[in-house]
Amino acid sequence: MILARIRGIILVIQFAITVLITIATMYLFKNHIHKIIKIWMKMQIKILGIKIKIIGEKDETCDLILINHKSLLDIIIIEHLHNRHIAWVAKKEITNLFLFGHVIKASKMISIDRQNKSGLISLLKDSKNRLDLGRPIAMFPEGTRSYTNKLLSFKAGAKILANKYELKVQPVIILNTQNIINSKTLEVRSGIVKIIYLESLTASKKTKWFEEMESNMNKIYDDEIKKYDT
């Protein structure tokens, strides 16, 4: 535990320094933002000593990636694996953070105010803009991190967005990221992250795709957690 805490402190220091450099570089070289992000993410994977186990096939033709959320590491892993310039949907509270908020702003991610009724309108408008630029959207349908061994109920935002533009969606399940970076205890350990790419689908108001996807993701996640427990 002591070693994990020491690694956590070192990671925070390293993270702060490299984020600052990354932000400055993104503002200076605006035409190379995606390359800069990819380099930074690859660096974090190496520093953390993470191994990645992949199940299923990544579909890079998808317009929307829906992922369960446990840790900041979720974003690092997906960015590291995906070749396209992802536009992440982030809470306004994160965008307003002193330092990290500039990662969202400089890379033109999507910021939403969940307390404002116009938040959904902004989400639809900004998402259309990024999609037109060839950037897939990535969202955490739970809306926030789950700190238990269960997925949280999915919010309607992802469903409304996907149905509005009839997007091609790929659900993704991530396992064990919270055990590698525990933001509550500030402990960091090396380990294996398991990524399960589920079959992609096309959203439609005429089907129950969202509810069926949520049920399927819950079932697979629960089955995987049982494997870890045993």
C-alpha positions, 0 to 999 in steps of 0.5 A: 500500500505504501509503495502504491501511494508513493507511485500515486504521488509521483504520478500526480507530479508527473501528470501535472508537469506533462499536462502543462507541457501538452496544453502549451504544445496544443495551443502552439501547434493547433494543426497537430493536436491529435498527434500531441494527444497520442504521444502524451497518452502513449507516454502515460501507458509506458509510465504506468506499466500497463498491459492491455488485453483486448476482446472483440474488434474495434470498429473505427467507422463508428460515430459514437463510442459508449464506455463504462466509467471507473477511472481517468485511465479509461480516457487514456486507454481509449485514446491510446487504442483509437486512431481517430481524433476523438471528441470527448463529452465532458462535464462543464465542471471539468472544463472549468478546472484550473489546469485540466480544463484547458485539455478540453478547451485546447483540443476542442472537446465537448463541454456540457452543463448538465444543470442547464436546460440548454445543455442538451441543445449544446450537446447536439449542436457541438456533436454535429460540428465534430462529426462533420469534421470527421471526429467520432464522439465518446461518452460515458453513458453513466454520466459519472464514475461508478465506484462500485462493482455495478454500472450506474443507470445510463443517462438519456443524453447518449440515446438522444444524440445517437437517435437524432443523427442515427449514429453508428455506435460501438459499446465498449466495456473497460475493466480494472482501471480503478484498481490501477489508478485509484483517485480516492486513495491516490494509489497507483499500481501496474496491472492488466486492463481488459477492453471488450469491444461489443458489436457495433449497431446503428441507432434508431428511434424505432428500436430499443437499441439503447435499453438492449445495449445497457442490459447487455453491457450490464450482463457482460460487466457483471460476468467479468466482475465475477471472474475477478472475484474468483 
